[in-house]
Amino acid sequence: MSDTLDTLPIGPGWARAVCDIVERQLAGGTSASAIEAMRSRLLELAFRADCPQADSLYAAGDVSRYSRHQLVAEPDIGYSCLLIQWPAGHATPLHDHDGLWGIELVLDGALQVEEFRKDESPGSDGLAHARTLVLGVGDAAAFADPRYVHRCRNLSARKPALSLHVYGGLLERFNTFEPDVAGRYQPSRYVTRLDSVAGLAGI
């Protein structure tokens, strides 16, 4: 990991707890049920006294920016963790996760998550809506299907939000989806961007 970033106030105890839960659960494999078990274990992190908060992270940066902070990357073990800061009202485009499994836990604020599946059947527009979730503090969405697509939105028009994202590897590329003139969703390929890498002592 890199040197500690003074502008990213995340306690090493909390970060270590994230890694401990993920690595312990990964020992049981990465089936859909194993990912769900990991999701359930991670929920407790949102209620720890040392859990990072959106305001404290934004105090060091621009409150109007959507920001991605790499907490830990362990490609040899098979996971990575990010913290994502959501400005008030911010929404992502429809996007996939390049076939990786994932868990997205709200630590502060509330997010709306619209979930879809890629659908290549004849007559389809390319995506099939699955469900819409509203996630508050301590709620998490999990996915293991490589066809999974979603879009997320900070439900507050005034306050930022913060979420923890755990992925089954390094999320280095992804696709967004926009409808063409015929109404069929077409992918566009992107390379991910990190706003910081949190080098935390003891991680």
N, C-alpha and C positions, 0 to 999 in steps of 0.2 A: 504494500500500500504506500501511498505518497505521504509526505509530511502532513501533520495535522493542520487543518484549515481553521484559523481563528475565527473566520467569518461564518462557520457552520457550527453553532453551539449544540452539539449532540453528545450526551453523556456516554462514555464508553461502557458503563454498566448496562444501559438500555440496548446499545448496539450488540453487546456480547450476548444478551438474552435472545435477540433476534436470531443470531447465528446458532446458538445452542439449540433452539427449538427446531430450526430448519434442518440442521445437520442430524439431529436425533431422529427426526421424522423421515429424512431421506434414507436412513438405514433400512426402512421398511419398504422401499421401492417408490415408484412414481405412478402407480395405478390411479385411476380416478378416486377410489376410496382412500388411498394413501394421501393424495392431495387434499381431499376433504378433511381428513384427520389433522393434517398440518394447518389448514385454515382454522379449524376449531381451536387448536393450541395457540395460534398467533393472536387470537382475539384479546387475550389477557393483557397484551402489550399496550393496548390503547388506554388502559386504566392505571398503569404504573405512574407513580409520582414523578419519575424522571422521563416520562414520554415527551418527545419534542412537540412543540406547539407551533402553529402557523405564524402567529405574531412574532415569536422569538426568532424564527428563521428569517422572516421578512424584515426584521429590524436591521439586518445586515445587507439587505439588497433592495431591489425595486419591487414594490408591492404590486405593480401592474403587470409583472412578467410571470408567465408560466415557466417553472424552473424544475430541472431534473438533477438530483444529486445522488451520485453513486455512493452507497453506504458500504457495500462490500461486493467483491467479485471473486468467486471461487470456481473457475471453470473446470478445474480438475475434480472437484467434488460434484459439480453439476448445478450450480445456482448462482444467482446474483440478486442483490437487493438495492432498491432505489427509494429515496424520498422524493415525492413530487409535490411542489407548491402550486396551488391553484388560485389565481386572482379571482376576485369577485365576479361571478357570472361567466367565467371562462368555460368554453366547450371545446372538446377535441373533434376532429373529423372522425368518420368511421375508419377503423384501422384494425389490423390483425397484429399478431405477436410472433410472426415468422415461424409458426409451428410449435412454439414453446408452451409448456404449461405455465400457469401463473396464479397468483393470489394478490388481491388488491384490497388493503385494509384501510379504512378511514380512521385517522388519528385525531383530526380536528375538523369541525364543520360537517357538511353533508354533501354527498354526490349523488346524482342520478346516473344510472348505468343502463344503457339500452343494448341488449345482447342480441346478436345475430349469428347465423351459421352460413358459411359459403354454400351455395346451392347451384350446381351445374346442370340440373335436370332441364330437359327441353321446356321452353316456355317460361322458365324462371327469369327473374330480373338479376340473378346472381347472388342474392342474399335473402335468407328467410329469417324473419323476426322471431326471436325465441321468447323474450320477456323484457320487462323494464323493472329495474330495482331502484329503490331509494335507500341509500346507505348512510347511516349516521355514525357517530363515534362508536367504535367497537364492532361495527358491521364489516363484513368482507365478502367479496365475490371471488369464486375460484373457477378455473377452467383447465381442462386437460385435453379437450378436443382440438386438434390442429386446424380445424375449420373455423374456430371461434373468431368472431369479429365483434367489436363494440365501439360505442362512443360514450364519453363521460362529460358531465357538466357540473360545475359548482352551483348548487342551488341558491346560494346567497347572492343577492345583488349588491351587498355591502361588505361582506367579510371574506377573507381568504380561507382556504381549506388546505389540509395536509393529509397525504396518504402514503402508506408503505406499500411497495410493490416487490414481490418476490417472484422471480422467473427461473425456469429450469435451464439456465445457461445464461450467456451474455446476449442481451437483446441489442444486436448491432444494426439490424435492418428490419424494416417493416413495410407493409403496404397500406395505403389509404384507398378509399373507395368513393368514387363520385359517379353519378348516373350520366350516361352518354345521351345523345339526342333521342335514342330509342327507349330510354328509361332503364337500360341495363347497367348495373354497377361495374365499373372498370377499375382495375388496380393501378396505382402509381407507386413506384418503388422509392423508398427514402432510406438514408443512413441516419441512425439515431445521433443525437447531440446531448452531451452532458454539460451541465453548467458548473459542476464541481465534482471532485473526487474526494471523499472524506477519509483521510488517513487517520484512523482513530487508534490511539495507543492501546495495545493489548488485543487488537482484533487480528 
